[in-house]
Amino acid sequence: MFVNKEKRITYLGFDDFWFSIIGILIISFATFYLFNPSFDAVSLTEAVLSWGVGLLFTVIDWFINRAIMISLRKKYPAFHDDAKRITLFFLAVVCTVILVDFTGTSLLSLIPGVNALDYQSRFKVLLSIVFLTIMIMAIYEAIYYNIRLKKSVREEEQSKQILIQAQLDALQNQAQPHFFFNTLNTLRDIIDQNSKEDAKDFVDKLSDMYRFLLEAGNDNLVPLKNELRFAKAYIHIQSERFGDNLKLNWDIPEASLNTMIVPMSLQLLLENAIKHNVISKAKPLLINVAIRDNKLFINNKMEPKSTQLPSTKVGLANIEKRYMLISGKSIEIKNDGNRFMVSLPLLKTSEQKNSYENIDN
């Protein structure tokens, strides 16, 4: 595990090769200093041997503690187990340092001419070594906690992104059946009131509109110019039914054509206006579509029908939810009893919410 880089990263969260070497050297030199506070009292040979023994003990301590740390991480991987895992690990560090030193000292004392400190004096020094070892091992834990925290936040964010995309897909799939439902009602009226040729022409234009739906089906934002083309095709179809009784006033500056809008939002608003208002020679319907303050305004005078057609109650709520999910911005709806007005924010691709825009990543 020490040689294999991939395993080090898998079990520890980072490549600890140089961290281990530096940590071992720090503890081994600290051990040598603590056991030999007076350098004048030892020869060079004794100093090298003393440091070598300390280095050996440190290497054994390090790899035993490291193995225990990995084992505990496998057994207690959850955040709520951190207190238990860290407590057990630090107890293991204390026991390992003391047992390795006791065992090593006992074995060294069997070698003729080797003098060890008495256990009472040695134990006092070991407390300092234990403290230093725990501090260095705490760095492992801090790095591990930070890596897990980032991973947890990233996974939570990905879960939110997946949920947002699922909601957007559901709303977009709602909008298309809503459009289909209302165009079938229109087609039924044309068949009842007009010639077969008019119905055929309506179906041809309808197929062009569904081509737009297929092209924009996977997009959560489309250029305003595309949405306008779709909406005007829809109005052209409706004009087959209502003639000059349906009028639109378009006030769209060319500079705004490349701004972004939620697909089918304008068309749904036009559809609702046509569906819920009287359209006749005596009461023609005029719908104003204009841009002000980087918003698309759609308004019309209200002439409610005495008998309303069946409603799926999707239009406005659908648009509002999609705008909130994609950009965090809301649409404005005003109804003073005389006029009905809705404003849609015009967006840039960069204005998509961060939690949404990185879904593909």
Secondary structure in CASP SS format (residue, H / E / C, confidence):
PFRMAT SS
TARGET T0000
AUTHOR 0000-0000-0000
METHOD secondary structure of the structure
MODEL  1
M C 1.00
F C 1.00
V C 1.00
N C 1.00
K H 1.00
E H 1.00
K H 1.00
R H 1.00
I H 1.00
T H 1.00
Y H 1.00
L H 1.00
G C 1.00
F C 1.00
D C 1.00
D C 1.00
F H 1.00
W H 1.00
F H 1.00
S H 1.00
I H 1.00
I H 1.00
G H 1.00
I H 1.00
L H 1.00
I H 1.00
I H 1.00
S H 1.00
F H 1.00
A H 1.00
T H 1.00
F H 1.00
Y H 1.00
L H 1.00
F H 1.00
N C 1.00
P C 1.00
S C 1.00
F H 1.00
D H 1.00
A H 1.00
V C 1.00
S C 1.00
L H 1.00
T H 1.00
E H 1.00
A H 1.00
V H 1.00
L H 1.00
S H 1.00
W H 1.00
G H 1.00
V H 1.00
G H 1.00
L H 1.00
L H 1.00
F H 1.00
T H 1.00
V H 1.00
I H 1.00
D H 1.00
W H 1.00
F H 1.00
I H 1.00
N H 1.00
R H 1.00
A H 1.00
I H 1.00
M H 1.00
I H 1.00
S H 1.00
L H 1.00
R H 1.00
K H 1.00
K H 1.00
Y C 1.00
P C 1.00
A C 1.00
F H 1.00
H H 1.00
D H 1.00
D H 1.00
A H 1.00
K H 1.00
R H 1.00
I H 1.00
T H 1.00
L H 1.00
F H 1.00
F H 1.00
L H 1.00
A H 1.00
V H 1.00
V H 1.00
C H 1.00
T H 1.00
V H 1.00
I H 1.00
L H 1.00
V H 1.00
D H 1.00
F H 1.00
T H 1.00
G H 1.00
T H 1.00
S H 1.00
L H 1.00
L H 1.00
S C 1.00
L C 1.00
I C 1.00
P C 1.00
G C 1.00
V C 1.00
N C 1.00
A C 1.00
L C 1.00
D C 1.00
Y H 1.00
Q H 1.00
S H 1.00
R H 1.00
F H 1.00
K H 1.00
V H 1.00
L H 1.00
L H 1.00
S H 1.00
I H 1.00
V H 1.00
F H 1.00
L H 1.00
T H 1.00
I H 1.00
M H 1.00
I H 1.00
M H 1.00
A H 1.00
I H 1.00
Y H 1.00
E H 1.00
A H 1.00
I H 1.00
Y H 1.00
Y H 1.00
N H 1.00
I H 1.00
R H 1.00
L H 1.00
K H 1.00
K H 1.00
S H 1.00
V H 1.00
R H 1.00
E H 1.00
E H 1.00
E H 1.00
Q H 1.00
S H 1.00
K H 1.00
Q H 1.00
I H 1.00
L H 1.00
I H 1.00
Q H 1.00
A H 1.00
Q H 1.00
L H 1.00
D H 1.00
A H 1.00
L H 1.00
Q H 1.00
N H 1.00
Q H 1.00
A H 1.00
Q H 1.00
P H 1.00
H H 1.00
F H 1.00
F H 1.00
F H 1.00
N H 1.00
T H 1.00
L H 1.00
N H 1.00
T H 1.00
L H 1.00
R H 1.00
D H 1.00
I H 1.00
I H 1.00
D H 1.00
Q H 1.00
N C 1.00
S C 1.00
K H 1.00
E H 1.00
D H 1.00
A H 1.00
K H 1.00
D H 1.00
F H 1.00
V H 1.00
D H 1.00
K H 1.00
L H 1.00
S H 1.00
D H 1.00
M H 1.00
Y H 1.00
R H 1.00
F H 1.00
L H 1.00
L H 1.00
E H 1.00
A H 1.00
G C 1.00
N C 1.00
D C 1.00
N C 1.00
L C 1.00
V E 1.00
P E 1.00
L H 1.00
K H 1.00
N H 1.00
E H 1.00
L H 1.00
R H 1.00
F H 1.00
A H 1.00
K H 1.00
A H 1.00
Y H 1.00
I H 1.00
H H 1.00
I H 1.00
Q H 1.00
S H 1.00
E H 1.00
R H 1.00
F H 1.00
G H 1.00
D H 1.00
N H 1.00
L E 1.00
K E 1.00
L E 1.00
N E 1.00
W E 1.00
D E 1.00
I C 1.00
P C 1.00
E H 1.00
A H 1.00
S H 1.00
L C 1.00
N C 1.00
T C 1.00
M E 1.00
I E 1.00
V C 1.00
P C 1.00
M C 1.00
S H 1.00
L H 1.00
Q H 1.00
L H 1.00
L H 1.00
L H 1.00
E H 1.00
N H 1.00
A H 1.00
I H 1.00
K H 1.00
H H 1.00
N E 1.00
V C 1.00
I C 1.00
S C 1.00
K C 1.00
A C 1.00
K C 1.00
P C 1.00
L E 1.00
L E 1.00
I E 1.00
N E 1.00
V E 1.00
A E 1.00
I E 1.00
R E 1.00
D C 1.00
N C 1.00
K E 1.00
L E 1.00
F E 1.00
I E 1.00
N E 1.00
N E 1.00
K E 1.00
M C 1.00
E C 1.00
P E 1.00
K C 1.00
S C 1.00
T C 1.00
Q C 1.00
L C 1.00
P C 1.00
S C 1.00
T C 1.00
K C 1.00
V C 1.00
G H 1.00
L H 1.00
A H 1.00
N H 1.00
I H 1.00
E H 1.00
K H 1.00
R H 1.00
Y H 1.00
M H 1.00
L H 1.00
I H 1.00
S H 1.00
G C 1.00
K C 1.00
S C 1.00
I C 1.00
E E 1.00
I E 1.00
K E 1.00
N E 1.00
D C 1.00
G C 1.00
N C 1.00
R E 1.00
F E 1.00
M E 1.00
V E 1.00
S E 1.00
L E 1.00
P E 1.00
L C 1.00
L E 1.00
K C 1.00
T H 1.00
S H 1.00
E H 1.00
Q C 1.00
K C 1.00
N H 1.00
S H 1.00
Y H 1.00
E H 1.00
N C 1.00
I C 1.00
D C 1.00
N C 1.00
END
